[in-house]
Amino acid sequence: MTEDDFKVAEALNVSRETLGKLEQYADLVRKWNSAINLIGRSTEGQIWIRHIQDSAQLWGLRAAPFGTWLDLGSGGGLPGIVLATIATEKAPESRFVLVESDQRKATFLRTAARTLCLNVTVHAARVEQLPPQRADVISARALAPLTDLCALAAPHLAPEGMCLFPKGANYASEIAAARLSWNMEPEIHPSVTDPSAVILKLKAMAHV
């Protein structure tokens, strides 16, 4: 880890054991990345700030306590594996359900969950194929436009559940487009890793 990596790790406010698991996860990503492209090659040297911290910031916006966290399009485990790792310390009774249609990436997710001893279930399927999950929290990072995310998440959300969707600089136009099909009042939280990005927190979505 570089000096900047250590600063990011300290800011996460987790135990030394959890930091060790996150470093194991970072090593796994680097090891597998050449074969299945989990993250951009140019970001491998910044994995702590560009990926781990960016994912971990969702933890502070969650509903607490929660039972099930559903992560859509989990890819290389961002944010699902990162958050499940934090949960082993902060919310050990919770469980994470990760959905990834790419079989190779799903294999990586299972390997990471097993290596880190996480309470994670991986579905190698499309979100639309799953029965309703009744999740307390649903996340998705860099998966689809907000209108599509609402359609994917709504069948799986518990009645009092919430969605956490990281979005880039065009988030306002995505909200405007989504409101043509969905009633929503999103909370907008600034990203800690990118001044132009935000986290959208959605509750009580209803199709128009």
C-alpha positions as CSV (number, residue, x, y, z in Angstrom):
1,M,0.0,0.0,0.0
2,T,1.2,3.5,-0.8
3,E,1.0,6.4,1.7
4,D,-2.2,7.6,0.0
5,D,-3.6,4.1,0.3
6,F,-2.9,4.2,4.0
7,K,-4.7,7.5,4.4
8,V,-7.7,6.2,2.6
9,A,-7.7,3.0,4.8
10,E,-7.5,5.0,8.0
11,A,-10.5,7.2,6.9
12,L,-12.7,4.1,6.5
13,N,-12.8,3.8,10.3
14,V,-12.7,0.0,10.4
15,S,-10.6,-2.5,12.4
16,R,-7.2,-3.8,11.5
17,E,-8.8,-7.1,10.7
18,T,-11.2,-5.6,8.2
19,L,-8.5,-3.6,6.6
20,G,-6.5,-6.8,6.2
21,K,-9.5,-8.4,4.4
22,L,-9.9,-5.3,2.1
23,E,-6.2,-5.6,1.2
24,Q,-6.7,-9.3,0.5
25,Y,-9.6,-8.3,-1.8
26,A,-7.5,-5.7,-3.5
27,D,-4.8,-8.3,-4.2
28,L,-7.5,-10.7,-5.6
29,V,-8.7,-8.0,-8.0
30,R,-5.2,-7.3,-9.2
31,K,-4.5,-11.0,-9.6
32,W,-7.7,-11.7,-11.6
33,N,-7.8,-8.4,-13.5
34,S,-5.5,-9.4,-16.4
35,A,-7.8,-12.3,-17.2
36,I,-11.3,-10.9,-16.8
37,N,-11.0,-7.1,-16.6
38,L,-12.7,-6.4,-13.3
39,I,-11.5,-2.8,-13.2
40,G,-9.8,-0.5,-15.7
41,R,-6.1,-1.4,-15.9
42,S,-5.1,2.3,-15.5
43,T,-6.8,2.3,-12.1
44,E,-5.1,-0.7,-10.5
45,G,-2.6,1.5,-8.8
46,Q,-5.4,3.6,-7.3
47,I,-7.6,0.8,-6.2
48,W,-8.1,2.1,-2.7
49,I,-9.4,5.6,-3.6
50,R,-10.9,4.9,-7.0
51,H,-12.7,1.7,-6.0
52,I,-12.6,0.7,-2.3
53,Q,-13.2,4.1,-0.8
54,D,-15.7,5.0,-3.6
55,S,-17.7,1.8,-2.7
56,A,-17.3,2.1,1.1
57,Q,-18.9,5.5,1.2
58,L,-22.3,3.9,0.6
59,W,-22.1,2.3,4.1
60,G,-22.8,5.5,5.9
61,L,-25.9,6.1,3.9
62,R,-27.6,2.8,4.6
63,A,-30.7,2.1,6.6
64,A,-29.6,0.7,10.0
65,P,-30.2,-1.9,10.9
66,F,-30.8,-3.9,7.7
67,G,-31.2,-7.5,6.9
68,T,-30.5,-8.0,3.2
69,W,-28.4,-5.8,0.9
70,L,-28.9,-6.5,-2.8
71,D,-26.1,-5.4,-5.2
72,L,-27.0,-5.4,-8.9
73,G,-24.5,-5.9,-11.6
74,S,-21.7,-6.6,-9.0
75,G,-18.9,-7.1,-11.6
76,G,-15.7,-7.3,-9.6
77,G,-17.4,-6.8,-6.2
78,L,-17.8,-3.0,-6.3
79,P,-19.5,-2.1,-4.1
80,G,-20.9,-5.5,-3.0
81,I,-17.8,-7.3,-1.7
82,V,-16.4,-4.1,-0.1
83,L,-19.6,-3.5,1.8
84,A,-20.0,-7.1,2.8
85,T,-16.4,-7.0,4.2
86,I,-17.2,-3.9,6.3
87,A,-20.4,-5.7,7.4
88,T,-18.5,-8.6,8.9
89,E,-17.4,-6.1,11.6
90,K,-20.2,-3.5,11.7
91,A,-23.3,-5.6,11.0
92,P,-22.5,-9.3,11.2
93,E,-26.1,-10.4,11.2
94,S,-26.7,-9.0,7.7
95,R,-26.4,-10.8,4.4
96,F,-25.5,-9.7,0.9
97,V,-26.9,-10.9,-2.3
98,L,-24.8,-10.1,-5.4
99,V,-26.2,-10.4,-8.9
100,E,-23.8,-10.7,-11.9
101,S,-24.7,-12.3,-15.2
102,D,-21.1,-12.7,-16.4
103,Q,-20.2,-16.2,-15.3
104,R,-16.5,-15.5,-15.0
105,K,-17.1,-12.4,-12.8
106,A,-19.6,-14.5,-10.7
107,T,-16.8,-17.0,-10.2
108,F,-14.5,-14.2,-9.0
109,L,-17.2,-13.0,-6.6
110,R,-17.7,-16.4,-5.1
111,T,-13.9,-16.8,-4.7
112,A,-13.6,-13.5,-3.0
113,A,-16.6,-14.2,-0.7
114,R,-15.1,-17.6,0.3
115,T,-11.6,-16.2,0.8
116,L,-12.8,-13.4,3.0
117,C,-15.4,-15.5,4.9
118,L,-18.3,-13.2,3.9
119,N,-22.0,-13.7,4.3
120,V,-22.6,-13.4,0.5
121,T,-24.8,-15.2,-2.0
122,V,-23.9,-14.8,-5.6
123,H,-26.5,-15.2,-8.4
124,A,-24.9,-15.7,-11.8
125,A,-28.0,-14.4,-13.6
126,R,-29.8,-11.4,-14.9
127,V,-31.6,-9.3,-12.4
128,E,-34.9,-9.8,-14.2
129,Q,-34.6,-13.6,-13.7
130,L,-34.6,-13.4,-9.9
131,P,-37.7,-13.9,-7.7
132,P,-38.4,-10.8,-5.5
133,Q,-35.6,-10.4,-2.9
134,R,-37.4,-8.0,-0.5
135,A,-34.1,-6.2,0.1
136,D,-33.7,-3.5,2.7
137,V,-30.9,-1.8,0.6
138,I,-30.2,-2.1,-3.1
139,S,-27.1,-0.7,-4.7
140,A,-25.7,-0.6,-8.3
141,R,-22.5,1.1,-9.4
142,A,-22.0,2.0,-13.1
143,L,-24.7,-0.4,-14.3
144,A,-27.4,1.5,-16.1
145,P,-29.2,4.9,-16.4
146,L,-31.4,5.8,-13.5
147,T,-34.7,5.0,-15.3
148,D,-33.5,1.5,-15.9
149,L,-32.1,1.1,-12.4
150,C,-35.5,2.0,-10.9
151,A,-37.2,-0.6,-13.1
152,L,-34.6,-3.3,-12.1
153,A,-34.7,-2.5,-8.4
154,A,-38.4,-1.9,-7.7
155,P,-39.5,-5.6,-7.8
156,H,-36.8,-6.5,-5.3
157,L,-37.2,-3.6,-2.7
158,A,-38.8,-4.2,0.7
159,P,-41.7,-1.9,1.5
160,E,-39.5,0.4,3.7
161,G,-36.3,-0.3,1.6
162,M,-34.0,2.2,-0.1
163,C,-31.7,2.4,-3.1
164,L,-28.2,3.8,-3.2
165,F,-27.0,4.6,-6.7
166,P,-23.6,6.3,-7.3
167,K,-23.9,8.7,-10.3
168,G,-21.6,11.0,-12.3
169,A,-21.8,14.6,-13.4
170,N,-24.9,14.0,-15.5
171,Y,-27.0,12.9,-12.5
172,A,-29.5,15.8,-12.8
173,S,-30.5,14.9,-16.3
174,E,-30.8,11.2,-15.3
175,I,-33.2,12.2,-12.4
176,A,-35.2,14.3,-14.9
177,A,-35.5,11.5,-17.3
178,A,-36.4,9.0,-14.6
179,R,-39.2,11.2,-13.3
180,L,-41.1,10.7,-16.5
181,S,-41.7,7.1,-15.5
182,W,-41.2,7.1,-11.7
183,N,-42.3,9.2,-8.7
184,M,-39.3,9.8,-6.5
185,E,-37.8,12.3,-4.2
186,P,-34.1,11.5,-4.2
187,E,-31.7,12.6,-1.6
188,I,-28.5,13.8,-3.2
189,H,-25.2,13.2,-1.3
190,P,-21.8,14.4,-2.6
191,S,-19.3,11.7,-3.4
192,V,-16.2,11.7,-1.2
193,T,-14.0,10.6,-4.1
194,D,-15.1,12.7,-7.0
195,P,-16.4,16.3,-6.7
196,S,-18.5,16.0,-9.8
197,A,-20.2,12.8,-8.6
198,V,-23.0,12.0,-6.1
199,I,-24.8,9.2,-4.4
200,L,-28.6,9.1,-5.0
201,K,-30.6,7.8,-2.1
202,L,-34.1,6.7,-3.2
203,K,-37.1,5.7,-1.1
204,A,-40.8,5.0,-1.9
205,M,-40.3,4.8,-5.7
206,A,-43.6,4.3,-7.5
207,H,-44.1,3.8,-11.2
208,V,-46.1,6.6,-12.9
